[in-house]
Amino acid sequence: MAAWLIGTIGTALAIRYAQARAMLDQPGERRSHQVPTPRGGGVAIVVAALVVGIGQLMSQWGHVGGQSGLVLAFLAGFGLVAAIGWADDHRPLPASVRLLMQVLAAGVFAGALWIETRHMGLALLAFVAPVVLANVWNFMDGINGIAATQAVVVAAFLSLALPGLWMVLALAIAAATWAFVPFNFPRAQVFMGDVGSGAIGFALGCLIAVAVARGLETTPARASVWLLALPLSAFLVDATLTLAGRILRGERWWTPHVLHAYQGAARVVGHGKVTMGFLAWTLLACAVALTAWSHSDIFVLATVASWYTLGAVLWFLLQRWARVHQSVVRSGNGA
């Protein structure tokens, strides 16, 4: 409740702040919106998560065992990624600077998880996942509501696999992001900006690492932890295949673009239908993951492989459908 309230009030204040500071995303060829829109509303999500996280940590200090250091590392990294994103929302920074800060934040968290578990594989996951998802959420935050609604579902799903304080953190992120949604969907009064997309992606990556660590300890079918990747499939498939295509075509893949499948579809049917379609896919992914949990390793791995294969096939079909539809429209306009 506290996270939702802070998220609601904070987003309203962030809109006023962005308007006063002229922090506006302008329409353009590489953007999917048509009117100047304030950015940086995600700062409210960050503040809400930090307030809840710090408050819970202080109230439970001494009762979370060695986890206190790991939680502190998470909050510090989360704050650092948010801070560099907030600075970028005010004045664009080189991508290398943002990436360096994300790597530093992930390194601190990964080091803390290694100290906690002495498991090099988990430490590697804790380093890679936050950096990857911070950038994936940034890439995919291109139409109204899509990044926020995906974050709500993924964070809520992960809360089911997390213990104690980590569950509270996941729910706080879900609640604060849910408070942001009405300001961003169906009509965008504000964008979450790099402060929101980067920090949310970083947080989800950290939460996945902790959930995997817990799953390896408590789940008889250890392969079940792979099911935690299912709710990420919509974003991971679109981001990965789009990036791979740009690299293979020799494009400047690190520059802004509107080549994702969700962006092409949005130009055809609008933001709302695409966001809801992606949301439906992710909710179905959560249901599949919960159904397959604790089944045999072979069944779990086959489920994950099949789901991502289906996602890739749908990605290719969606890209082709959007291109064909747009070419028909252009031909009609030319005639």
C-alpha angles and dihedrals in degrees: 000000000000092000092049092049094048090046093052097046093038094053092051090051092045090056091054091046093049092049092049092049094042091240094162132151107224123214116255147146091281096047133076100215129084105207134048107271131189115248134200098061089133089076086083090058090050094049092048093050093046093048092050093042096049092042093051093045092052093047092049098038108142092020099074096062116206089347091085092078091048092049091049090051090051094049092046093049092044090052093047094051090046092049094052089046091050090051090049091051088057097043123001113253128201112274088235091062093051091047092049092054091047091051091048092050092047091047092056092049094045091050091052092049091050090052089050098046108016085219113135094194091056091046090053091050090048089054100044103037098057093048094045095046093044088060095038091055089048092051093046097046092094108112134041115291100347100111094040097048092046090051092051093053096042094047092047091048092049090051087068090061098042131088129231115309093017090057089052091051092051092049091047091055091047093049095045091048091047088055089054095051098080089055091053105033141092087354117021113233088167140004121228091233127200090303089065105033096045095045094045093050091047091050094049090050091053092046091052091053091051091045091051090049091052092044092054089054100045109025118085091204097059093188088068089086087074087068088070086075095061098082088052093056099097093056098035094050095047095043095044099045093043091050092046091051093051092049092049090050091052094243126152089264096185094061125091116272144158099228101112116116091242091054094050091048091048091056088057105039104013135253098284099058093045093049091049091046092053089046092053091050092051094047089051089049090055090051092050091049093050092047094050096044114122094010119128119299092246092052092048095048091046089051093051093045092047093048094052091044090053089048091053092049091050090048092056091046092048092049092049093046092050093048093048093047093048093047090052090050092049091048090050092049091048091053 
